[in-house]
Amino acid sequence: MNTIFNYVFTYPRIPIFAKGSFKLLNIQADKVMISLLILQWFIATFVTSILYDTYYYGFFGGGLIVVPIMILYPFLKGDNFYRYLIAIAMMLFSVIFIQQYLGRIEMHFHIFITMAILTLYKDIFPLLVAAITTIMHHIIFNYLQLYEVTLFDMPVMVFNYGCGFDIVILHAIFVMSEFLVLGYLIRLQREHNIDLNIARNKVFELNKELKHTSLHDSLTGLPNRLYLNEQIEKVKEYADKNSQKFAIVFLDLDHFKNINDTLGHDVGDALLQTVANILRNVVNKNDLITRIGGDEFIIVISDFENDDELLPIISNLLEKFRQELLIKGYSLRLSASIGVSIFPDDSASIRELMKYADIAMYNAKADGRDNFSFFTQSLNTKIHNEVDIINDIQRAFYDNEFKLYYQPKIDANSRKIVGAEALLRWIHYEKGIIGPDVFIPLAESTGFMLGLGKFVIQESSRAIRRFSDLGHHDLKISINISTRQFQNTDLYHDLKDELSINSVNPNQLGIEITESIMIQHINKTLTTLREIKNLGVSIYIDDFGTGYSSLSYLKKFPIDTLKIDKSFVDDINEDANNDELLLNTILAMGKSLGLDIIAEGVESEFQYNYLREQGCDIIQGYYFAKPMPEEDFIKLLREEHL
């Protein structure tokens, strides 16, 4: 028996997260029970009073039960004690029913229904209170019967059929049995309801986790692009409503790919996590920080009136990134490029603001990186012009608008033409000549430089063939090879094929590469250059002295000629002592290695004389001739031989 009672009375505790759900359930049950009380009051006072002259007793007796319950509802709804009061009130109505019917019918069905309805509460204690109340009112009425006591001068119901204590005991046994059965059912109901709440809570937590995962970057924990798109609309709505500004700051790490490629993705990932922490520490907590992919971050800064207020934030960010970072045992120095667009100054469209911040960021990169740029309409015009050029390059290629111009190379001593540099020019059908400084960087960035590079090899080889047919067998033509072209095409076979197709002497062709090409993938570069050298093609180092000038590179690679950059030639002063010029060191170093020296950008007589006196082999520059079409170059060669 103890086991049975323990099982019935030992109820699973309601988890904290489920208490709210149970509270709502109890409030709904309270409403049902109050409705039933009002219904019973109606039956006790109106329906039964038609048959029995007890209207006032039933009305006031029911009112004493129902009205307090209704008054207490706003204050106690859903509370434990309120359930107990309702249970007592329900049972007290059985007294009214007994009195209303003068003992002719005992409302057992009322007791059973009331107990069943109490199971709405999923709680054993209101049921226990109801059972005790039921037993107590039977005992009281039997006491009244035993001592022949009347209520309000009215006969007691039990007198009419002589209910004794044996009946009371049987009723009590029946009520307790029913109590145990209903208690067990209530226990099962509570367990089931708790299980449902646990399941609901797990689903809620899982959905919450999934939502967080879908809106946040798994590596850094920062909000992602999807979250940014959701929140920035709210930021815009708030800014519109309050006539405020906000800024979109587009931040991209400089040379991050090099870290991934050289140190590995684990170091790159650790670096990105460190960057996220830097942003969290530097940026105001009320501002939005997001990682939209790779090494790109967007920060939305609000609550500022003047654009100048952004400068300290941006400067602080750049300074933080310049500091040395210790990542997985590596000491790294980082920098970032930042672009900024402002709402509503630059645009009222979120999409355009994003694009403008991106444009400004790339402008900062173009200005040397480790820098920031605000979007302006002039920058927008520049970008649109560049886009127009990019879109027009392919058309121009197929319309044969690209031509090779030739700038003569002059022997410093004899002043004779010994060769030329083939330079690519775009003769636009509407705009005229478009300089290489305009279209070459754009062709590099889009990959179209590969096609243009192959075109230069083909056209220069054909030109050498034409020059040879005119008797210029010793003329050497050099062409420029871009970094992308060197890395992404089979340069050796392209050169070999064109030389073979046009029956060109390889000694008449040279390629000009920059120092930066040599230090990238050294072993592969060395192999390629040796193959090209074995063809008989000469190799020039262009713009020497402006990059990673190193004596070890010059010894290691099969170089024939150094081309001294124009910036060193410009240092030659007609009226001053030029003994300390770096130019002199470059000339001496080249001679010590047995290399030919070409000085480019020579524009005056005194520059030419100084270079000749210092032992420079070949001169190239406007002092002798500008780049010219092939027909003009041939004409110049003819004039020289007259």
Buried (B, 14 or more C-beta within 10 A) or exposed (E): EEEEEEEBEEBEEBEEBBEEBBBEBBBEBBEEBBEBBBEBBEBBBEEBBEEBEBBEBBBEBBEEBBEEBEEBBEEBBBBEEBBBBBBBBBBBBBBBBBBBBBBEEBBEEBBBEBBEBBBBBBBBBBBBBBBBBBBEBBBBBBEBBEEEEEBEEEBBBBBEEEBEBEBBEEBBEBBBEBBBEBBBBBBEBBEEBBEEBEEEBEEEEEEEEEEEEEBBBEEBEBBBBEBBBEBBEEBBEEBEEEEBBBBBBBBBBBEBEEBBEEBEEEBBBBBBBBBBEBBEEBBEEEBBBBBBEEBBBBBBBBBBEEEEEBEEBBEEBBEBBEEEBEBEEBEBEBBBBBBBBBBBBBBEEBEBBBBBBBBBBBBBBBEEBBBBBBBBEEBBEBBEEBEEBBEBBEEBBEEEBBBBBBBBBBBBEEEEBBBBBBBBBBBBEEEEEBEBEBBBEBBBBEEBBBBBBBBBBBBBBBBBBEBBEEEBEEBBBBBBBBBBBBBEBEBBEBBBBBBEEBEBBBEBBBBBBBBEBBEEEEEEBBEBBEBBBEBEBBBBBBBBBBBEBEEEBBEEBEBBBBBBBBEBBEEBEEEEEBEEBEBBEBBEBBBEEEBBBBBBBBEBEEBBEBBBEBBBBBBBBEBBBEBBBBEBBBEBBEEEEE
